[in-house]
Amino acid sequence: MKPRQYKHAIHHSGAGGEAPTYFECPACGYLSADPRFGGGEIVCPVCGAAPDDRRTFPPERLRRLDSRIRTYERDGESEIAAILVATFLETLLEDILDRIMETRGADAEIRAAVLDGQRAIGQRISRLFPTLTGEQFEDVAEQLGFRDFPHRWRQLRASRNSFIHDAPYSGAQETLDANVAREAMVLLDQAYKLFVLINNQFVADPKRGERLAHD
């Protein structure tokens, strides 16, 4: 499936120093960083909805967490920063899977049951994502310009797990150093952009509001 392209969809002012700000159409779920879209100057380019009640992404609770992660990294708390980023990225994946299921008409109870039944991050990427989208996560990431993201994310997860868990066969990783933390921050900034692009390809839908209104 060729990615849908929308001008200004992922341009933002975060620039690695803070969480970016996107604006969401409450009718179809489209996300954009265009300040005119956020300021209510233009209608939604996907569904034509009037510029009312547009929400911001990420929400304030995630912005606070993002800010704390960046503070830990700047203060040299590399292990804390890397662990929190790895967890944050898993949360973003869960959120996008939940949004895709909601777009397809699944109610909150069904979505919770599906996610609970696929707790492992590997299963969510290799099984649940393809089931919902018809495409492999790695292929979608490549189509959207983030070819190396899945591999680098797996490396971060492996480092995090090796550090936290006792690994009698492969040996535990004794530290998560500044290099790991810097790589984690790069992935965090990329993850927002990739989340928005995946959202606009598989969630934003002119008929989404109609389906949700009938549920």
VOGU-3710 file (C-alpha; in Angstrom, 3 decimals, decimal comma):
1> mkprqykhai> 0,000/0,000/0,000  1,486/3,350/-1,033  1,655/5,744/1,926  -0,763/8,644/1,816  1,158/11,910/1,757  -0,051/15,102/3,393  1,913/18,334/3,356  2,974/19,518/6,824  1,985/16,164/8,365  5,262/15,633/10,210
11> hhsgaggeap> 6,993/19,007/10,168  7,347/20,184/13,735  9,485/22,346/15,994  10,556/19,677/18,499  14,035/19,429/16,946  15,219/16,903/19,502  14,948/19,291/22,454  11,352/18,628/23,370  8,355/16,590/22,355  6,850/17,772/19,062
21> tyfecpacgy> 3,304/19,073/18,849  0,759/17,649/16,441  -2,921/18,413/16,099  -5,608/15,766/15,660  -8,886/15,940/13,812  -11,458/14,473/16,224  -13,617/13,296/13,324  -11,169/11,150/11,338  -8,030/10,941/13,489  -5,725/12,747/11,044
31> lsadprfggg> -2,600/14,244/12,653  -0,715/17,295/11,405  1,922/19,714/12,673  0,608/22,514/10,461  -0,051/25,466/12,818  -2,911/26,597/10,578  -4,551/23,225/11,131  -4,006/23,458/14,874  -5,198/27,063/14,977  -8,474/26,252/13,258
41> eivcpvcgaa> -7,689/28,173/10,083  -8,240/25,268/7,682  -10,595/22,314/7,457  -9,292/18,775/7,747  -7,670/17,731/4,433  -8,820/14,130/4,907  -12,471/14,368/5,901  -13,298/18,056/5,462  -14,391/18,424/9,084  -14,686/21,933/10,458
51> pddrrtfppe> -11,762/23,083/12,654  -13,474/22,416/15,975  -12,131/20,746/19,135  -8,769/19,746/17,682  -6,672/17,911/20,225  -2,917/17,870/20,618  -0,620/14,866/20,326  1,236/13,725/22,321  -1,097/14,461/25,235  0,170/16,347/28,253
61> rlrrldsrir> 0,934/13,239/30,334  3,278/11,929/27,624  4,834/15,358/27,158  5,700/15,393/30,859  7,292/11,955/30,570  9,184/13,013/27,439  10,527/16,051/29,292  11,728/13,913/32,206  13,444/11,451/29,849  15,322/14,277/28,128
71> tyerdgesei> 16,349/15,686/31,504  17,719/12,305/32,591  19,723/12,036/29,358  21,153/15,558/29,696  22,069/14,875/33,326  24,028/11,770/32,371  21,478/9,295/33,767  21,952/7,121/30,698  20,505/3,914/32,104  17,271/5,577/33,232
81> aailvatfle> 16,884/7,434/29,931  17,454/4,335/27,784  15,075/2,169/29,835  12,332/4,797/29,763  12,673/5,384/26,014  12,429/1,648/25,313  9,240/1,513/27,396  7,905/4,706/25,804  8,311/3,273/22,294  6,387/0,155/23,270
91> tlledildri> 3,610/2,406/24,571  3,487/4,303/21,279  3,154/1,018/19,387  0,314/-0,056/21,668  -1,408/3,272/21,116  -1,221/3,033/17,322  -2,508/-0,549/17,371  -5,390/0,576/19,568  -6,182/3,451/17,179  -6,128/1,132/14,158
101> metrgadaei> -8,519/-1,288/15,871  -10,828/1,565/16,868  -10,890/2,795/13,280  -11,960/-0,685/12,199  -14,885/-0,614/14,600  -13,542/-2,529/17,616  -14,952/-1,249/20,892  -12,834/-0,598/23,983  -13,503/-4,019/25,509  -12,432/-5,873/22,379
111> raavldgqra> -9,337/-3,711/21,939  -8,296/-4,319/25,537  -8,798/-8,077/25,150  -6,744/-8,223/21,940  -3,869/-6,226/23,382  -3,966/-8,236/26,600  -3,739/-11,440/24,561  -0,698/-10,122/22,680  1,378/-8,697/25,517  4,830/-9,453/24,088
121> igqrisrlfp> 6,145/-6,629/21,953  7,507/-9,112/19,414  4,057/-10,629/18,893  2,477/-7,223/18,514  4,949/-6,333/15,770  5,147/-9,682/13,965  1,528/-10,857/14,326  -0,917/-8,184/15,417  0,338/-5,326/13,239  0,253/-7,399/10,007
131> tltgeqfedv> -3,173/-8,800/10,931  -4,589/-5,296/11,309  -2,846/-3,610/8,385  -2,073/-6,386/5,924  1,591/-5,329/5,924  4,710/-6,079/7,909  5,839/-3,363/10,306  9,330/-3,364/8,770  7,903/-2,859/5,258  5,693/0,005/6,379
141> aeqlgfrdfp> 8,582/1,691/8,188  10,700/1,438/5,030  7,905/2,816/2,830  7,565/5,780/5,171  11,281/6,590/5,163  12,351/4,854/8,389  13,988/1,722/7,028  16,494/1,304/9,879  14,075/2,105/12,697  12,818/-1,458/13,403
151> hrwrqlrasr> 16,346/-2,905/13,575  17,665/-0,104/15,783  14,604/-0,389/18,015  15,214/-4,135/18,420  18,815/-3,402/19,399  17,664/-0,923/22,058  15,131/-3,407/23,429  17,776/-6,146/23,515  20,183/-3,878/25,404  17,460/-2,871/27,849
161> nsfihdapys> 16,419/-6,460/28,479  19,995/-7,696/28,831  20,659/-4,960/31,378  17,512/-5,553/33,447  17,250/-9,359/33,303  19,729/-11,955/34,424  21,053/-13,612/31,280  22,970/-16,779/32,241  23,512/-17,884/28,641  24,416/-14,686/26,840
171> gaqetldanv> 25,646/-12,691/29,809  24,086/-9,600/31,290  24,843/-6,148/29,952  26,547/-4,325/32,801  25,643/-0,788/31,773  23,621/1,327/29,375  26,131/4,034/28,561  25,847/7,492/27,040  26,025/6,075/23,498  23,001/3,864/24,158
181> areamvlldq> 21,130/6,809/25,669  21,908/9,066/22,698  20,711/6,377/20,298  17,553/6,050/22,385  16,875/9,778/22,065  17,281/9,615/18,280  14,769/6,761/18,173  12,373/8,706/20,392  12,363/11,664/18,001  11,926/9,362/15,010
191> ayklfvlinn> 9,147/7,418/16,714  6,873/10,450/16,876  7,235/11,047/13,140  6,703/7,386/12,315  3,659/7,220/14,623  2,072/10,156/12,796  2,748/8,697/9,353  1,403/5,265/10,316  -1,615/6,941/11,889  -2,350/8,934/8,748
201> qfvadpkrge> -2,001/5,833/6,581  -4,030/3,349/8,633  -6,182/5,432/11,002  -7,125/8,702/9,314  -10,224/7,883/7,287  -13,077/10,088/6,065  -15,571/7,417/7,175  -14,027/6,872/10,611  -16,313/9,368/12,337  -19,402/7,765/10,804
211> rlahd> -18,374/4,303/12,031  -17,570/5,497/15,529  -20,853/7,398/15,727  -22,786/4,175/15,045  -20,895/2,063/17,622
//
